[in-house]
Amino acid sequence: MSAAPALAAMRSRVTLERPVDTPDDTGALTRVWTAVADVWAQITPVRGAENFAAGAQETSILHEATIRWRPDVVAPMRFRFGSRALYIRAAVDPDARRRTLVCRCEEFVA
């Protein structure tokens, strides 16, 4: 991981969302995303990959999203970035000083 970015580099406004699973009438779980906070982030694409699942091609893009440190960011939360959803896979405090949080995120594109 690289050095912590300057605060000015965090220029993308994203919405941090958490999943809420509720049972429906048949007992199946329905996932709804609830907004937790709007935060500033630096979104950096890391790499992409193409996969074939159920006979269809799916593209996944890995991103690093750097935000100011928050104690409540964990997987399986996500960032809503415009019409895009970046699913948090891991969140790391790179220098253990509680200044920034680097989130490894995955975006799926049909």
C-alpha positions in Angstrom: 0.0 0.0 0.0 1.1 3.5 -0.7 1.6 6.4 1.6 -1.5 8.1 3.0 -3.0 10.6 0.5 -3.4 14.2 1.2 -6.9 15.2 2.2 -7.3 17.1 -1.0 -6.9 13.8 -3.0 -10.2 12.6 -1.3 -12.4 14.4 -3.8 -15.1 11.8 -4.6 -18.3 11.9 -2.5 -19.5 8.4 -1.7 -22.2 7.0 0.4 -21.3 4.3 2.9 -24.1 1.7 3.1 -24.6 -1.4 5.3 -26.7 -4.4 4.4 -29.9 -5.2 6.3 -31.3 -8.7 5.7 -35.0 -9.2 6.6 -37.2 -12.3 6.0 -40.0 -12.0 3.6 -43.4 -13.8 3.7 -41.9 -17.1 2.4 -39.0 -17.0 4.9 -36.3 -16.1 2.3 -34.0 -13.2 3.2 -34.3 -9.9 1.3 -31.2 -7.6 1.4 -31.8 -3.9 1.6 -28.9 -1.4 1.7 -29.2 1.4 4.3 -27.1 4.6 4.2 -24.7 5.1 7.1 -22.9 8.2 6.1 -21.7 10.3 3.2 -17.9 10.5 3.2 -15.1 11.9 1.0 -12.9 9.2 -0.7 -10.0 8.7 -3.1 -11.1 5.9 -5.4 -8.2 4.2 -7.3 -8.7 1.3 -9.7 -6.2 -1.5 -9.0 -7.0 -4.2 -11.5 -9.8 -5.9 -13.4 -10.7 -9.5 -14.3 -13.2 -11.3 -16.4 -15.0 -14.4 -15.2 -17.6 -16.7 -16.6 -20.4 -17.6 -14.2 -23.5 -19.6 -15.2 -22.6 -19.2 -18.9 -22.4 -15.4 -18.8 -19.4 -13.2 -18.8 -18.9 -11.0 -15.7 -16.2 -8.4 -15.2 -15.0 -7.5 -11.7 -12.8 -4.4 -11.0 -10.8 -4.1 -7.8 -10.5 -0.6 -6.3 -8.8 0.9 -3.3 -11.0 3.5 -1.6 -9.2 5.7 0.9 -11.3 7.6 3.5 -10.8 9.3 6.8 -10.6 6.7 9.6 -13.9 5.4 10.9 -14.2 2.5 13.4 -17.5 1.2 11.9 -16.3 0.2 8.4 -16.3 -3.5 7.9 -17.0 -6.1 5.2 -19.8 -6.6 3.8 -20.5 -2.9 3.7 -20.3 -1.0 0.4 -19.7 2.4 -1.1 -22.3 3.8 -3.5 -20.4 5.9 -6.0 -23.0 7.4 -8.4 -24.7 4.5 -10.0 -21.8 2.2 -9.1 -21.5 -0.1 -6.0 -18.1 -0.9 -4.6 -18.4 -3.9 -2.2 -15.9 -3.7 0.7 -13.8 -6.9 1.0 -11.3 -5.6 3.6 -10.6 -2.4 5.5 -7.1 -1.6 6.8 -5.5 1.2 8.8 -2.3 1.5 6.9 -0.1 3.1 9.6 -2.1 2.2 12.7 -2.5 5.9 13.6 -6.3 6.1 12.9 -5.9 8.8 10.3 -7.0 7.0 7.1 -8.7 3.8 6.2 -7.9 1.9 3.0 -10.7 -0.3 1.8 -10.2 -3.0 -0.8 -13.4 -3.0 -2.8 -14.8 -5.0 -5.7 -17.2 -3.8 -8.3 -19.1 -6.1 -10.6 -20.0 -5.1 -14.2 -22.4 -7.2 -16.3 
